[in-house]
Amino acid sequence: MVAQCDQDPLDKTILRTAQSIDSRVSPAEERLIQAEQNASACRTAHELVRYRTRRRGGAKARRHGGSAVAGVNATNSRTRR
């Protein structure tokens, strides 16, 4: 088949066309892969920030939880009188 390709001008044209398309598609494909990897890294970073924020919020609630509960209890006891 290779020997025939060297002799057939149509096969040479098809080969040049395929090489031309590949030279244009390969860089675009590489940029797309890089963009997908960047998007994945951004999602991961966003999830980590959300997790950290939730953890910090929980710690803050635990620190101030006693005073909040005491305030609610005081209000409830005044209302019941």
N, C-alpha and C positions, 0 to 999 in steps of 0.2 A: 504493500500500500504506500509506503514512504517513497519508493522509487517512482510510483505513478504520480504522487503528489508533486514531485520535482518536475515532472513533465507536463502536468495538467495546469494550465493557467487559471482555470476556475478554482481549483483547490488552493492555489497560491493566494488568490483574492480572498477566499473564505478565511484562510489562515491569517492574512494581514488584517482583515476585519475583526476577527476574534481577538487578535493581539491588541488592536486599537481599543476595542471595547474594554478589554481587561485592564489596559493602562489607565483608563478613566474610572472604572468601577473600583479597583483595588484601593486607591487612596480614599475614596468616599466611604468604602466599607470600613476601612481602618478608623476614620473619623467617627463613624456611627458606633463602632465598638467602644471607642474611647468615651464618647458621650454617654453611652449606656453605663459604663463603669463609673463615670463621674456621678451620674444620677443615683446609682446604687449607693455610692459612698455618701452622698448628701442625705439620702433616706436614712442610712445607718446613723449618721451624725444627728439628724433630727430626732430619731427615736431615742438616742442616748440623752439628748437634752431634755426630752419629755420625761424620761425615766428619772433623771436627776432632779427635775423640777418637782415631780410627784414625791420623790423621797424627801426633798427639802420641805415641802409643804406638810408632809406627815410628821416630820421632826418638829416643825414649828407648832403644829397643833398639839403635839405631846407636851412641848414646853409650856404652852399657854393653856393647855386643856384644863388643868386644875383650877385656875382662876375663872375660866369660862363656866365650868360646872358649878363652882361656888356661887357665881353671880346668878346663874339660873335658879339654883336652889334658894338663894335669898329672895329672889323675885317670887318664886312659887310660895314660899312661906309667908310673905307679906300679903299675897293674894288670898290665901286660905283663911286669914284672920277675919 
